[in-house]
Amino acid sequence: MHMARLRKTCKAIALASFFSATLAFDASDACTQIQQAVSSASSVYYPLELLGNYAADITHWASSSTQASACTVEPGTAADVSVIIQLLASTNTSFAVKGGGHTANPGFSSTTGVHISMTRFSSVAYDAASATVTIGTGLVWDDVYEALAPYGVNVVGGRVTGVGVAGFTLGGGYSYKTNQFGLTVDTITAFELVKPNGSIVSVTAASEPDLFFGLKGGLNNFGIVTQFTLRTFPQGQVWGGLLTYTATSIPAVNAAVASFAANVTDPKAAIIPAYNFLLGEPGVSHIMFYDGPSPPAGIFDDFLAIPHLTEDVSTRSFLSLVQSAPSNATTGARGAFHTVSLLEYSPAMMDAILNETIFWGARLALAGATFISYDIEPFLPTLYTHATSPSAFPPRGPNPPGYLPLNLYYAWAPSTSDDLFHAALHQSSDHLTQVAISEGQAIADAPLYTNYALYDTPLERIYGANLPRLRTIKGEVDPGNVMGLAGGFKF
């Protein structure tokens, strides 16, 4: 690969414009109408408020996902969400819905129109009788884990600190508990949804099976979700934390990761090794997890025996382990994700990932890269078999392959480099896909994880054979394409 080739790819893969020169209706007028129509439980904020609610509402974990909107709205009730969405529909006003703000795709939860922040939907209501919890879509997973800890239960949720409940869940949701219970969508029992026509409904497998299917991984295509009801599971102390390794230890880490992925079958064990390029050098930030106070002998011994730079490993609360991950280290940088779906992390694949980390880390430093990372996420091949009903994502048949997400994350400083980094993510993911295919992995058409896929990923590569059904459901629930006024992957 050469820089000339990268520039050529940049021209071929131009970033789609998320800024509209004109709106069909002046968004500021829509803001005024909303302010007059909602109840006292909700508030509207404007750009003149340089600090406080407006700034907090539009701010994203990745600064490249933040846009200045005409106003922000913090609805406090589902009834007010209904009022808001009907006004937006009648005025044809562009809008966005933001939960935790952790998306790295520009325009997916931001807008120059009306920005809806779900921050006031922050309740956590545990029901011991049904072993479920109902949670608001303005929360981050840290909040949920903290609220459930006194009850000795937990949910299948995010693995690192600061990740929002809403986007994570609506996109599928890989978790430390996925080997035991499936993805987050596999544990949902109900959605409280404000449909595009303003009606407020509880969507379950019994009440609206098609829509229930679509909401499980179908993102923001069917309305605005205000609450999720999830199954809970017993939770005690866990074991694990973070190890960091410098370049000299990486060959041994490679071997240990490949061995773990191939041989460890305990569903309570998980790892996330992140191969990073920072300050001109490769290294590994490695998270280990065991769903119990101590792991059986042998599972993590290889990692502990490798000389490491730092160690933060102990028996601790689930929340403490989640917060041990340094996922907020690049908060405020420009950034983007992309992904490859694999069937195995072989030694050859581990070498290829290391090579990509070093190659792109060094090459993109010239364009303002601040952090290059490849996050490895091995699961058991049975991870897709826990569902009791189908879901929009992942598309799976009777005997689904257990695809393993590889997360590519690049962070950088100058906005002028956006196209370059997006193109590099495509090149790197394409290269690693070919490496996997060359060693016999049948992943050419594997579904790509919604929450990692770059903004221009074809819908067919995410939803596969589910796409026609999803488009039919979308047409029935949203015939006026109201949700098309918001960003995201659109059916």
DANORTA-V887723 format. One record per residue. N is the residue number from 0. RES is the residue in one letter. SS is DSSP state (h for helix, s for strand, l for the rest). D_CENTER is the distance of its C-alpha to the mean C-alpha in Angstrom with 2 decimals. Layout:
N,RES,SS,D_CENTER ; N,RES,SS,D_CENTER
This chain:
0,M,l,29.45 ; 1,H,l,31.07 ; 2,M,h,30.15 ; 3,A,h,32.10 ; 4,R,h,29.99 ; 5,L,h,26.81 ; 6,R,h,28.42 ; 7,K,h,29.41 ; 8,T,h,25.89 ; 9,C,h,24.81 ; 10,K,h,27.46 ; 11,A,h,26.39 ; 12,I,l,22.69 ; 13,A,l,23.07 ; 14,L,l,20.23 ; 15,A,l,20.67 ; 16,S,l,22.02 ; 17,F,l,20.00 ; 18,F,l,23.14 ; 19,S,l,25.85 ; 20,A,l,29.42 ; 21,T,l,30.53 ; 22,L,l,29.17 ; 23,A,l,31.07 ; 24,F,l,31.60 ; 25,D,l,31.71 ; 26,A,h,28.53 ; 27,S,h,30.63 ; 28,D,h,32.85 ; 29,A,h,29.96 ; 30,C,h,29.03 ; 31,T,h,32.65 ; 32,Q,h,32.77 ; 33,I,h,29.68 ; 34,Q,h,31.18 ; 35,Q,h,34.40 ; 36,A,h,32.96 ; 37,V,l,30.51 ; 38,S,l,31.79 ; 39,S,l,32.24 ; 40,A,l,29.04 ; 41,S,l,27.10 ; 42,S,s,27.48 ; 43,V,s,27.25 ; 44,Y,s,27.02 ; 45,Y,s,28.18 ; 46,P,l,27.82 ; 47,L,l,31.17 ; 48,E,l,29.51 ; 49,L,l,28.36 ; 50,L,l,27.02 ; 51,G,l,25.89 ; 52,N,h,23.90 ; 53,Y,h,23.57 ; 54,A,h,22.25 ; 55,A,h,19.82 ; 56,D,h,18.61 ; 57,I,h,17.85 ; 58,T,l,16.56 ; 59,H,l,13.03 ; 60,W,l,11.76 ; 61,A,l,12.52 ; 62,S,h,15.96 ; 63,S,h,15.74 ; 64,S,h,13.48 ; 65,T,l,16.30 ; 66,Q,l,19.22 ; 67,A,l,22.44 ; 68,S,l,22.83 ; 69,A,l,26.22 ; 70,C,s,25.36 ; 71,T,s,22.72 ; 72,V,s,23.10 ; 73,E,s,22.20 ; 74,P,l,23.15 ; 75,G,l,24.43 ; 76,T,l,25.12 ; 77,A,h,24.04 ; 78,A,h,27.46 ; 79,D,h,26.73 ; 80,V,h,23.47 ; 81,S,h,25.83 ; 82,V,h,28.26 ; 83,I,h,25.73 ; 84,I,h,24.27 ; 85,Q,h,27.85 ; 86,L,h,29.01 ; 87,L,h,26.25 ; 88,A,h,27.19 ; 89,S,h,30.90 ; 90,T,h,30.65 ; 91,N,l,28.19 ; 92,T,l,26.21 ; 93,S,l,22.90 ; 94,F,s,20.25 ; 95,A,s,16.65 ; 96,V,s,14.85 ; 97,K,s,12.76 ; 98,G,l,11.42 ; 99,G,l,10.20 ; 100,G,l,9.89 ; 101,H,l,7.05 ; 102,T,l,6.35 ; 103,A,l,8.62 ; 104,N,l,10.18 ; 105,P,l,13.49 ; 106,G,l,14.69 ; 107,F,l,11.68 ; 108,S,l,12.19 ; 109,S,l,15.42 ; 110,T,l,18.94 ; 111,T,l,22.56 ; 112,G,l,23.54 ; 113,V,s,22.79 ; 114,H,s,19.67 ; 115,I,s,18.86 ; 116,S,s,17.38 ; 117,M,l,16.78 ; 118,T,l,17.68 ; 119,R,l,20.81 ; 120,F,l,19.16 ; 121,S,l,19.01 ; 122,S,l,21.11 ; 123,V,s,20.69 ; 124,A,s,23.48 ; 125,Y,s,24.22 ; 126,D,s,26.71 ; 127,A,l,28.46 ; 128,A,l,30.56 ; 129,S,l,27.73 ; 130,A,l,25.46 ; 131,T,s,22.62 ; 132,V,s,20.86 ; 133,T,s,20.03 ; 134,I,s,17.46 ; 135,G,s,16.92 ; 136,T,l,13.87 ; 137,G,l,14.65 ; 138,L,l,13.96 ; 139,V,s,11.76 ; 140,W,h,11.88 ; 141,D,h,14.75 ; 142,D,h,16.78 ; 143,V,h,16.48 ; 144,Y,h,17.49 ; 145,E,h,20.31 ; 146,A,h,21.61 ; 147,L,h,21.76 ; 148,A,h,23.36 ; 149,P,l,26.89 ; 150,Y,l,26.79 ; 151,G,l,25.96 ; 152,V,s,23.00 ; 153,N,s,19.24 ; 154,V,l,16.35 ; 155,V,l,13.76 ; 156,G,l,10.80 ; 157,G,l,8.63 ; 158,R,l,10.51 ; 159,V,l,10.79 ; 160,T,l,12.21 ; 161,G,l,11.04 ; 162,V,l,7.54 ; 163,G,s,8.14 ; 164,V,h,9.22 ; 165,A,h,9.23 ; 166,G,h,6.18 ; 167,F,h,4.52 ; 168,T,h,8.05 ; 169,L,h,8.92 ; 170,G,l,6.66 ; 171,G,l,8.23 ; 172,G,l,7.14 ; 173,Y,l,8.76 ; 174,S,l,10.96 ; 175,Y,l,14.18 ; 176,K,l,15.96 ; 177,T,h,14.78 ; 178,N,h,18.06 ; 179,Q,h,19.98 ; 180,F,h,18.45 ; 181,G,l,15.85 ; 182,L,l,12.29 ; 183,T,h,11.54 ; 184,V,h,12.72 ; 185,D,h,15.84 ; 186,T,h,16.82 ; 187,I,s,16.74 ; 188,T,s,20.33 ; 189,A,s,20.17 ; 190,F,s,18.43 ; 191,E,s,20.37 ; 192,L,s,20.05 ; 193,V,s,21.95 ; 194,K,l,22.85 ; 195,P,l,23.62 ; 196,N,l,27.28 ; 197,G,l,26.77 ; 198,S,l,27.42 ; 199,I,s,25.64 ; 200,V,s,25.11 ; 201,S,s,23.85 ; 202,V,s,22.31 ; 203,T,l,22.99 ; 204,A,l,23.83 ; 205,A,l,27.43 ; 206,S,l,27.43 ; 207,E,l,25.49 ; 208,P,h,24.41 ; 209,D,h,23.32 ; 210,L,h,21.15 ; 211,F,h,19.74 ; 212,F,h,18.86 ; 213,G,h,17.28 ; 214,L,h,15.11 ; 215,K,l,13.62 ; 216,G,l,10.88 ; 217,G,l,12.72 ; 218,L,l,10.56 ; 219,N,l,13.12 ; 220,N,l,16.06 ; 221,F,l,18.32 ; 222,G,l,18.70 ; 223,I,s,17.29 ; 224,V,s,16.17 ; 225,T,s,17.76 ; 226,Q,s,17.56 ; 227,F,s,16.27 ; 228,T,s,18.78 ; 229,L,s,17.68 ; 230,R,s,20.01 ; 231,T,l,20.71 ; 232,F,s,22.06 ; 233,P,s,24.52 ; 234,Q,l,23.30 ; 235,G,l,25.62 ; 236,Q,l,25.41 ; 237,V,s,23.34 ; 238,W,s,24.20 ; 239,G,s,22.43 ; 240,G,s,21.01 ; 241,L,s,20.90 ; 242,L,s,23.38 ; 243,T,s,23.71 ; 244,Y,s,25.87 ; 245,T,l,27.75 ; 246,A,h,28.61 ; 247,T,h,31.68 ; 248,S,h,29.83 ; 249,I,h,27.21 ; 250,P,h,29.42 ; 251,A,h,29.78 ; 252,V,h,26.04 ; 253,N,h,25.55 ; 254,A,h,28.08 ; 255,A,h,26.70 ; 256,V,h,23.16 ; 257,A,h,24.73 ; 258,S,h,27.03 ; 259,F,h,24.44 ; 260,A,h,22.34 ; 261,A,h,25.62 ; 262,N,h,27.49 ; 263,V,l,25.67 ; 264,T,l,25.50 ; 265,D,l,25.15 ; 266,P,l,22.12 ; 267,K,l,21.89 ; 268,A,s,21.31 ; 269,A,s,18.18 ; 270,I,s,17.60 ; 271,I,s,15.12 ; 272,P,s,17.45 ; 273,A,s,16.19 ; 274,Y,s,18.86 ; 275,N,s,19.27 ; 276,F,s,21.81 ; 277,L,s,22.96 ; 278,L,l,26.39 ; 279,G,l,27.77 ; 280,E,s,27.15 ; 281,P,s,24.77 ; 282,G,s,23.71 ; 283,V,s,21.40 ; 284,S,s,19.41 ; 285,H,s,19.36 ; 286,I,s,17.91 ; 287,M,s,19.94 ; 288,F,s,19.52 ; 289,Y,s,22.12 ; 290,D,l,22.11 ; 291,G,l,25.65 ; 292,P,l,27.85 ; 293,S,l,28.80 ; 294,P,l,27.93 ; 295,P,l,30.68 ; 296,A,l,32.59 ; 297,G,l,31.48 ; 298,I,l,27.74 ; 299,F,l,26.78 ; 300,D,h,30.27 ; 301,D,h,29.73 ; 302,F,h,27.00 ; 303,L,h,29.13 ; 304,A,h,32.18 ; 305,I,l,30.81 ; 306,P,l,31.94 ; 307,H,l,29.09 ; 308,L,l,28.93 ; 309,T,s,27.37 ; 310,E,s,26.72 ; 311,D,s,25.05 ; 312,V,s,25.33 ; 313,S,s,26.85 ; 314,T,s,27.01 ; 315,R,s,25.03 ; 316,S,l,23.06 ; 317,F,h,19.56 ; 318,L,h,18.42 ; 319,S,h,20.45 ; 320,L,h,18.81 ; 321,V,h,15.23 ; 322,Q,l,16.71 ; 323,S,l,18.48 ; 324,A,l,15.55 ; 325,P,l,16.13 ; 326,S,l,12.59 ; 327,N,l,14.21 ; 328,A,l,16.92 ; 329,T,l,15.90 ; 330,T,l,15.05 ; 331,G,l,16.85 ; 332,A,l,17.02 ; 333,R,s,16.20 ; 334,G,s,13.33 ; 335,A,s,11.37 ; 336,F,s,9.34 ; 337,H,s,10.81 ; 338,T,s,11.36 ; 339,V,s,14.35 ; 340,S,s,14.86 ; 341,L,s,17.80 ; 342,L,l,20.28 ; 343,E,l,21.49 ; 344,Y,l,21.34 ; 345,S,l,25.02 ; 346,P,h,27.06 ; 347,A,h,27.29 ; 348,M,h,23.55 ; 349,M,h,23.22 ; 350,D,h,25.97 ; 351,A,h,24.33 ; 352,I,h,21.07 ; 353,L,h,23.31 ; 354,N,h,25.31 ; 355,E,h,22.42 ; 356,T,h,21.33 ; 357,I,h,24.92 ; 358,F,h,25.68 ; 359,W,h,22.90 ; 360,G,h,23.03 ; 361,A,h,26.72 ; 362,R,h,26.69 ; 363,L,h,24.04 ; 364,A,h,25.64 ; 365,L,h,28.25 ; 366,A,h,25.79 ; 367,G,l,24.47 ; 368,A,s,21.69 ; 369,T,s,20.96 ; 370,F,s,18.54 ; 371,I,s,17.74 ; 372,S,s,15.60 ; 373,Y,s,15.08 ; 374,D,s,13.16 ; 375,I,s,14.86 ; 376,E,l,13.64 ; 377,P,l,16.72 ; 378,F,l,16.99 ; 379,L,l,20.14 ; 380,P,l,21.04 ; 381,T,l,21.23 ; 382,L,l,17.55 ; 383,Y,l,17.60 ; 384,T,l,20.96 ; 385,H,l,20.23 ; 386,A,l,19.58 ; 387,T,l,22.62 ; 388,S,l,21.79 ; 389,P,l,19.97 ; 390,S,l,16.60 ; 391,A,l,15.38 ; 392,F,l,12.75 ; 393,P,l,13.72 ; 394,P,l,17.16 ; 395,R,l,19.63 ; 396,G,l,23.37 ; 397,P,l,25.89 ; 398,N,l,25.32 ; 399,P,l,21.76 ; 400,P,l,21.15 ; 401,G,l,18.66 ; 402,Y,l,16.33 ; 403,L,s,14.70 ; 404,P,s,11.60 ; 405,L,s,12.63 ; 406,N,s,10.26 ; 407,L,s,12.34 ; 408,Y,s,11.88 ; 409,Y,s,14.84 ; 410,A,s,15.98 ; 411,W,s,19.27 ; 412,A,l,21.69 ; 413,P,l,23.65 ; 414,S,h,22.40 ; 415,T,h,25.00 ; 416,S,h,23.04 ; 417,D,h,19.92 ; 418,D,h,21.29 ; 419,L,h,22.38 ; 420,F,h,19.05 ; 421,H,h,17.33 ; 422,A,h,20.33 ; 423,A,h,20.21 ; 424,L,h,16.68 ; 425,H,h,18.14 ; 426,Q,h,21.26 ; 427,S,h,19.77 ; 428,S,h,17.52 ; 429,D,h,20.63 ; 430,H,h,22.82 ; 431,L,h,20.89 ; 432,T,h,20.78 ; 433,Q,h,24.54 ; 434,V,h,25.08 ; 435,A,h,23.55 ; 436,I,h,25.62 ; 437,S,h,28.69 ; 438,E,l,28.57 ; 439,G,l,28.44 ; 440,Q,l,24.80 ; 441,A,l,24.48 ; 442,I,l,21.10 ; 443,A,l,22.29 ; 444,D,l,20.80 ; 445,A,l,18.02 ; 446,P,l,15.00 ; 447,L,l,12.06 ; 448,Y,l,8.57 ; 449,T,l,7.30 ; 450,N,l,3.69 ; 451,Y,l,6.03 ; 452,A,l,9.10 ; 453,L,l,11.21 ; 454,Y,l,12.49 ; 455,D,l,15.70 ; 456,T,l,14.74 ; 457,P,l,17.28 ; 458,L,h,16.29 ; 459,E,h,18.62 ; 460,R,h,16.56 ; 461,I,h,13.59 ; 462,Y,h,15.74 ; 463,G,h,19.06 ; 464,A,h,21.91 ; 465,N,h,20.00 ; 466,L,h,19.93 ; 467,P,h,23.54 ; 468,R,h,23.14 ; 469,L,h,20.07 ; 470,R,h,22.13 ; 471,T,h,25.01 ; 472,I,h,23.18 ; 473,K,h,21.83 ; 474,G,h,25.44 ; 475,E,h,26.79 ; 476,V,h,24.50 ; 477,D,l,24.30 ; 478,P,l,27.45 ; 479,G,l,27.59 ; 480,N,l,24.10 ; 481,V,h,23.35 ; 482,M,h,19.59 ; 483,G,h,20.37 ; 484,L,h,21.26 ; 485,A,l,17.62 ; 486,G,l,15.26 ; 487,G,l,12.51 ; 488,F,l,13.11 ; 489,K,l,16.46 ; 490,F,l,18.62
